[in-house]
Amino acid sequence: MREYLQAASDAVPAVLAEVREWVDIDSGSHDKEGVDRVGALVRARLVRAGFAVEIDRQQVYGDNLVGRRAGDGTLRLLLIGHMDTVYPRGTVAQRPFAVRDGRAYGPGIFDMKSGILAGITALDLVGPDVLARYGSITFICNSDEEIGSPGSTPLIQAEAARADAVLVLEPTRNPNFVTVARKGIAAYTLSVQGVAAHAGVTPESGRNAILELAHLIVALQALNGTIPTLSLNVGAVTGGGQRNVVPAEASALFEMRAADREHFDAGRAAIEAVVAGPRIVPDTTVTLEPGAVHLPLAVTEGARQLVAVAETVGADLGLSIQPQSTGGASDGNTTGGMGIPTLDGLGLIGQHSHNPAEHITIAQIPTRLALLAGIIRALPEQMG
């Protein structure tokens, strides 16, 4: 591990130089052109690492990348990282990549462009002899994770079905942390259809869609805490248009999260029961449209095996690896929900995802790269 740590330290300037190129391209989830520009750089980096790269073409979102490398062993490893960010075009012009006080800042540097580069760099560190011990190594870089992976989930499911272990390169805040459990997430759109009317002349003939939606929102938010681990949030509301018109339409976007499948399913059933209940505003019609679903990432025996490997490697680096649970979802929910052993949160160390203060901590890059390289080296012996 000392050799890996020294090599990782030597690699830091190159890592920072390359991640700067990636970060200084706007690549919000809905910015196909920007994501594809990042994808071209990521593809070139994967090729330099010895991967054959396939492009999974997308019409709406950025293209996904699938890097493949075959070996002589049996263990099939899948790595996953995403190239999109939550930031709109123009963010880079306002706050491009910068280094201050031992931290590297920039839109998407923490979540998670640096994670993709950390994974590729760790594969370089272990070298071709170690990689040849695998049956295959597949590296998915997808384009739409921040909006629930609507275009890339089928790809991830197909590749995960052929994998024995999955490493997800989402970031973490502490060098001792890895992620073993994530809440599942279900997204919804709730729409109400009422009847328009003049608010001053014939208000009694109208049916206020906003009012009905408001009652539904209160009832939905009241589900928080009624089921263990359940959290529900209404995040966006639209409706009406003018003050003197009884609104005929209103809608809300909301999500539900829960930590295990039992409570996840119970939460979804509770939402459906609220929507199916009696209307407060008569003659209004309510429609509930399910959106993206990520099943909970739960701790399994396979995940415990991966944690044990990380603990052993971490101890050699002076780390005390601590498996964590989080309310945030990732593509690890998809692979873990399929029952594939999944270890998440293996990206670089930093803070403030989705925030202008987003950064990675430069001094902690070598240890994290060495941990990831050590896990990759150990897996064929431990799980092959």
C-alpha positions as CSV (number, residue, x, y, z in Angstrom):
1,M,0.0,0.0,0.0
2,R,2.9,2.4,0.5
3,E,3.8,2.0,-3.2
4,Y,0.2,2.9,-4.1
5,L,0.2,5.8,-1.7
6,Q,3.4,7.2,-3.2
7,A,2.2,6.7,-6.7
8,A,-1.1,8.4,-5.8
9,S,0.7,11.4,-4.4
10,D,2.7,11.7,-7.6
11,A,-0.5,11.6,-9.6
12,V,-2.2,14.5,-7.8
13,P,-0.9,17.3,-10.1
14,A,-2.1,15.4,-13.2
15,V,-5.5,14.6,-11.6
16,L,-6.0,18.3,-10.8
17,A,-5.0,19.4,-14.2
18,E,-7.4,16.9,-15.9
19,V,-10.3,17.4,-13.6
20,R,-10.0,21.2,-14.3
21,E,-10.7,20.5,-17.9
22,W,-13.8,18.5,-17.0
23,V,-15.1,20.9,-14.4
24,D,-14.7,23.9,-16.7
25,I,-17.4,22.6,-19.0
26,D,-21.0,23.2,-18.1
27,S,-22.7,19.8,-18.1
28,G,-26.1,20.1,-16.4
29,S,-28.3,17.1,-16.8
30,H,-30.4,18.8,-19.5
31,D,-27.4,20.2,-21.4
32,K,-26.7,17.4,-23.9
33,E,-24.1,19.4,-25.7
34,G,-22.1,20.1,-22.6
35,V,-22.4,16.6,-21.2
36,D,-21.2,15.2,-24.5
37,R,-18.2,17.5,-24.5
38,V,-17.3,16.2,-21.1
39,G,-17.9,12.7,-22.4
40,A,-15.4,13.1,-25.2
41,L,-12.7,13.9,-22.6
42,V,-13.7,11.0,-20.4
43,R,-13.8,8.7,-23.3
44,A,-10.2,9.7,-24.3
45,R,-9.1,9.1,-20.7
46,L,-10.7,5.6,-20.6
47,V,-9.0,4.7,-23.8
48,R,-5.6,5.8,-22.4
49,A,-6.3,3.5,-19.4
50,G,-6.7,0.5,-21.8
51,F,-10.5,0.4,-22.2
52,A,-12.5,-0.2,-25.3
53,V,-15.3,2.4,-25.1
54,E,-18.8,2.1,-26.5
55,I,-21.1,5.1,-26.8
56,D,-24.7,4.6,-25.8
57,R,-26.3,7.2,-27.9
58,Q,-29.1,9.3,-26.4
59,Q,-31.5,11.7,-28.1
60,V,-32.5,13.9,-25.1
61,Y,-29.8,13.5,-22.6
62,G,-26.0,13.2,-23.0
63,D,-24.6,10.0,-24.4
64,N,-23.5,7.4,-21.9
65,L,-20.1,5.7,-22.1
66,V,-19.4,2.0,-21.4
67,G,-15.7,1.2,-21.0
68,R,-14.7,-2.5,-21.2
69,R,-11.6,-4.4,-20.4
70,A,-11.3,-8.2,-20.5
71,G,-9.0,-10.3,-18.3
72,D,-8.1,-13.9,-17.5
73,G,-9.9,-14.3,-14.2
74,T,-13.6,-14.8,-13.3
75,L,-14.7,-11.9,-11.2
76,R,-16.8,-9.3,-13.2
77,L,-16.4,-5.8,-11.8
78,L,-18.6,-2.8,-12.6
79,L,-17.7,0.8,-11.8
80,I,-20.2,3.6,-12.1
81,G,-19.9,7.4,-12.2
82,H,-21.9,10.2,-13.7
83,M,-20.8,13.1,-15.9
84,D,-23.8,15.5,-15.3
85,T,-24.2,18.1,-12.7
86,V,-27.1,20.1,-11.2
87,Y,-25.9,23.4,-12.5
88,P,-27.3,25.4,-15.5
89,R,-25.2,26.6,-18.4
90,G,-23.3,29.7,-17.4
91,T,-22.3,28.5,-14.0
92,V,-18.7,27.8,-15.1
93,A,-18.3,31.4,-16.3
94,Q,-19.4,32.6,-12.9
95,R,-17.1,30.3,-10.8
96,P,-14.7,28.2,-12.8
97,F,-12.2,25.7,-11.3
98,A,-10.1,27.3,-8.6
99,V,-7.7,26.2,-5.9
100,R,-7.8,28.0,-2.5
101,D,-6.6,27.0,0.9
102,G,-5.9,23.4,0.0
103,R,-9.2,22.8,-1.7
104,A,-10.2,22.6,-5.4
105,Y,-13.5,24.2,-6.2
106,G,-15.8,24.1,-9.3
107,P,-19.2,23.1,-10.4
108,G,-19.6,19.3,-10.2
109,I,-16.0,18.7,-9.0
110,F,-17.2,16.9,-5.8
111,D,-20.4,15.4,-7.2
112,M,-18.9,13.8,-9.1
113,K,-16.5,14.5,-12.0
114,S,-13.5,13.9,-9.7
115,G,-15.0,10.5,-8.8
116,I,-14.8,9.3,-12.4
117,L,-11.2,10.4,-12.7
118,A,-10.4,8.8,-9.3
119,G,-11.7,5.5,-10.5
120,I,-9.7,5.6,-13.7
121,T,-6.6,6.7,-11.9
122,A,-6.9,3.9,-9.4
123,L,-7.1,1.4,-12.2
124,D,-3.9,2.9,-13.6
125,L,-2.2,2.6,-10.2
126,V,-2.9,-1.1,-9.9
127,G,-1.5,-1.8,-13.4
128,P,-2.4,-4.4,-16.1
129,D,-1.2,-7.4,-14.2
130,V,-3.8,-6.9,-11.5
131,L,-6.5,-6.0,-13.9
132,A,-5.8,-9.2,-15.8
133,R,-7.0,-11.1,-12.7
134,Y,-10.5,-10.1,-13.5
135,G,-12.8,-11.7,-15.9
136,S,-14.0,-8.3,-17.0
137,I,-14.0,-4.7,-15.8
138,T,-16.8,-2.5,-17.0
139,F,-16.9,1.3,-16.4
140,I,-20.2,3.1,-17.0
141,C,-20.1,6.9,-17.2
142,N,-23.7,8.1,-17.4
143,S,-25.2,11.4,-18.3
144,D,-28.4,11.9,-16.2
145,E,-27.9,10.6,-12.7
146,E,-28.8,14.0,-11.1
147,I,-32.3,13.7,-12.5
148,G,-32.8,10.1,-11.6
149,S,-31.0,8.4,-14.6
150,P,-34.1,8.2,-16.8
151,G,-32.1,7.4,-19.9
152,S,-29.3,5.4,-18.4
153,T,-31.1,3.1,-15.9
154,P,-31.7,0.3,-18.5
155,L,-28.0,0.4,-19.4
156,I,-27.0,0.1,-15.8
157,Q,-29.5,-2.7,-15.1
158,A,-28.2,-4.6,-18.1
159,E,-24.5,-4.3,-17.1
160,A,-25.2,-4.9,-13.4
161,A,-26.9,-8.2,-14.3
162,R,-23.6,-9.4,-15.7
163,A,-21.5,-8.2,-12.7
164,D,-20.4,-9.9,-9.5
165,A,-19.5,-6.6,-7.7
166,V,-20.2,-2.9,-8.2
167,L,-18.2,0.1,-7.0
168,V,-20.0,3.4,-7.2
169,L,-17.7,6.5,-7.3
170,E,-20.0,9.0,-5.5
171,P,-18.1,11.3,-3.2
172,T,-18.0,11.4,0.6
173,R,-17.2,13.9,3.3
174,N,-14.9,11.8,5.5
175,P,-11.8,9.7,4.4
176,N,-13.0,6.9,6.7
177,F,-16.5,6.6,5.2
178,V,-17.9,4.3,2.5
179,T,-21.6,4.1,1.7
180,V,-23.5,0.8,2.1
181,A,-27.1,1.9,2.4
182,R,-29.2,4.6,0.7
183,K,-32.8,5.5,1.0
184,G,-34.9,4.5,-2.0
185,I,-36.6,7.3,-3.8
186,A,-39.9,7.6,-5.7
187,A,-40.8,10.7,-7.7
188,Y,-44.3,11.8,-8.5
189,T,-46.2,14.5,-10.4
190,L,-49.6,15.4,-8.8
191,S,-52.1,17.2,-11.1
192,V,-55.5,18.7,-10.3
193,Q,-58.1,19.6,-12.8
194,G,-60.8,22.1,-11.7
195,V,-63.2,24.5,-13.4
196,A,-62.3,28.1,-14.4
197,A,-64.6,30.9,-13.5
198,H,-64.6,34.7,-13.0
199,A,-63.5,35.2,-9.4
200,G,-65.7,38.2,-8.9
201,V,-68.8,37.6,-11.0
202,T,-69.4,33.9,-10.8
203,P,-67.0,32.4,-8.2
204,E,-69.5,29.8,-7.2
205,S,-69.4,28.1,-10.6
206,G,-65.6,27.6,-10.4
207,R,-63.7,24.7,-8.9
208,N,-60.4,25.9,-7.5
209,A,-57.7,23.4,-8.5
210,I,-55.1,25.2,-6.4
211,L,-57.2,24.9,-3.2
212,E,-57.7,21.1,-3.8
213,L,-54.0,20.8,-4.4
214,A,-53.2,22.7,-1.2
215,H,-55.3,20.2,0.8
216,L,-53.5,17.3,-0.9
217,I,-50.1,18.8,-0.1
218,V,-51.0,19.1,3.6
219,A,-52.2,15.5,3.7
220,L,-49.1,14.2,1.8
221,Q,-46.6,16.2,4.0
222,A,-48.5,14.8,7.1
223,L,-47.2,11.3,6.1
224,N,-43.7,12.3,7.3
225,G,-43.0,10.2,10.4
226,T,-46.0,8.0,10.1
227,I,-43.9,5.2,8.6
228,P,-40.4,4.4,9.9
229,T,-37.6,6.1,7.8
230,L,-40.2,7.7,5.5
231,S,-39.6,11.2,4.3
232,L,-41.7,13.1,1.8
233,N,-41.1,16.5,0.3
234,V,-43.2,18.6,-2.1
235,G,-40.6,20.6,-4.0
236,A,-42.4,22.5,-6.7
237,V,-45.9,23.8,-7.2
238,T,-47.5,25.5,-10.3
239,G,-51.1,26.6,-11.0
240,G,-53.5,29.2,-12.2
241,G,-52.3,32.3,-13.9
242,Q,-54.4,35.4,-12.9
243,R,-55.8,36.7,-9.6
244,N,-59.3,37.2,-11.0
245,V,-59.7,33.7,-12.4
246,V,-60.6,30.7,-10.3
247,P,-57.8,28.3,-11.3
248,A,-58.7,25.3,-13.4
249,E,-55.3,23.6,-13.2
250,A,-52.6,23.1,-10.6
251,S,-49.8,20.6,-10.1
252,A,-47.0,19.7,-7.7
253,L,-43.7,17.7,-8.0
254,F,-42.8,15.7,-4.9
255,E,-40.7,12.7,-3.8
256,M,-40.8,10.0,-1.2
257,R,-37.8,8.3,0.4
258,A,-37.5,5.3,2.7
259,A,-34.6,3.2,3.9
260,D,-35.8,-0.4,3.2
261,R,-38.2,-2.1,0.9
262,E,-40.9,-2.7,3.4
263,H,-41.3,0.9,4.4
264,F,-40.7,2.0,0.8
265,D,-43.7,0.0,-0.4
266,A,-45.7,1.2,2.6
267,G,-44.9,4.8,1.7
268,R,-46.0,4.4,-1.9
269,A,-49.3,2.7,-0.7
270,A,-49.9,5.6,1.7
271,I,-49.4,8.2,-1.1
272,E,-51.9,6.4,-3.3
273,A,-54.4,6.2,-0.4
274,V,-54.2,10.0,0.1
275,V,-54.8,10.7,-3.6
276,A,-57.6,8.2,-3.8
277,G,-59.4,9.8,-0.8
278,P,-62.4,12.1,-1.0
279,R,-62.1,15.5,-2.6
280,I,-62.3,18.6,-0.5
281,V,-63.2,20.8,-3.5
282,P,-66.0,19.0,-5.3
283,D,-65.9,18.2,-9.0
284,T,-62.1,18.3,-9.2
285,T,-60.2,15.5,-10.7
286,V,-56.8,14.4,-9.4
287,T,-54.1,12.5,-11.3
288,L,-51.0,10.9,-9.7
289,E,-48.2,10.2,-12.2
290,P,-45.3,8.1,-10.9
291,G,-41.8,9.2,-12.1
292,A,-38.3,7.7,-11.6
293,V,-38.0,5.0,-8.9
294,H,-34.8,4.0,-7.2
295,L,-35.2,1.1,-4.8
296,P,-33.4,1.3,-1.5
297,L,-29.8,0.2,-1.3
298,A,-29.8,-2.1,1.6
299,V,-26.9,-3.9,3.4
300,T,-26.5,-7.4,2.0
301,E,-24.1,-10.2,2.7
302,G,-22.3,-9.3,-0.5
303,A,-22.0,-5.7,0.5
304,R,-20.6,-6.8,3.9
305,Q,-17.9,-8.7,1.9
306,L,-17.0,-5.5,0.1
307,V,-16.9,-3.6,3.3
308,A,-14.5,-6.2,4.8
309,V,-12.2,-5.7,1.9
310,A,-12.3,-2.0,2.3
311,E,-11.6,-2.3,6.1
312,T,-8.6,-4.4,5.5
313,V,-7.1,-2.1,2.8
314,G,-8.0,0.9,4.9
315,A,-6.2,-0.4,7.9
316,D,-3.0,-0.6,5.9
317,L,-3.5,3.1,5.1
318,G,-4.2,4.1,8.7
319,L,-7.9,4.4,8.1
320,S,-10.8,3.1,10.2
321,I,-13.4,2.4,7.5
322,Q,-16.9,3.1,8.7
323,P,-19.9,2.0,6.6
324,Q,-22.5,4.7,6.3
325,S,-26.2,5.1,5.5
326,T,-27.5,8.2,3.7
327,G,-30.8,9.6,2.5
328,G,-29.4,10.5,-0.9
329,A,-30.0,8.1,-3.8
330,S,-27.5,7.1,-6.5
331,D,-27.1,4.6,-9.3
332,G,-26.0,2.2,-6.5
333,N,-29.7,2.0,-5.5
334,T,-30.3,0.4,-8.9
335,T,-27.6,-2.2,-8.7
336,G,-28.1,-2.9,-5.0
337,G,-31.9,-3.2,-5.6
338,M,-31.1,-5.9,-8.0
339,G,-29.2,-7.8,-5.3
340,I,-25.7,-7.2,-6.8
341,P,-23.1,-6.6,-4.1
342,T,-22.6,-2.8,-4.2
343,L,-20.2,-0.5,-2.3
344,D,-20.8,3.2,-2.8
345,G,-19.3,6.5,-1.7
346,L,-15.8,5.6,-3.1
347,G,-15.2,9.0,-4.7
348,L,-12.9,11.8,-3.4
349,I,-13.3,13.6,-0.1
350,G,-14.9,17.0,0.1
351,Q,-18.1,18.8,0.9
352,H,-21.1,20.8,-0.3
353,S,-22.7,18.9,-3.1
354,H,-25.1,21.0,-5.2
355,N,-23.7,24.2,-3.6
356,P,-21.5,27.1,-4.8
357,A,-19.0,26.0,-2.1
358,E,-18.6,22.5,-3.6
359,H,-15.0,21.3,-3.3
360,I,-12.6,18.4,-2.9
361,T,-9.8,18.4,-0.3
362,I,-6.5,18.1,-2.1
363,A,-4.4,16.6,0.8
364,Q,-6.8,13.7,1.0
365,I,-6.6,12.7,-2.7
366,P,-3.7,10.3,-2.4
367,T,-5.1,8.2,0.5
368,R,-8.5,7.9,-1.3
369,L,-6.8,6.9,-4.6
370,A,-4.7,4.3,-2.7
371,L,-7.8,2.9,-0.9
372,L,-9.7,2.5,-4.2
373,A,-6.6,0.9,-5.8
374,G,-6.2,-1.4,-2.9
375,I,-9.8,-2.5,-3.1
376,I,-9.5,-3.2,-6.8
377,R,-6.3,-5.2,-6.2
378,A,-7.9,-7.3,-3.4
379,L,-11.2,-8.1,-4.9
380,P,-10.2,-11.0,-7.3
381,E,-8.7,-12.9,-4.4
382,Q,-11.5,-12.1,-1.9
383,M,-14.5,-12.6,-4.1
384,G,-13.2,-14.4,-7.3
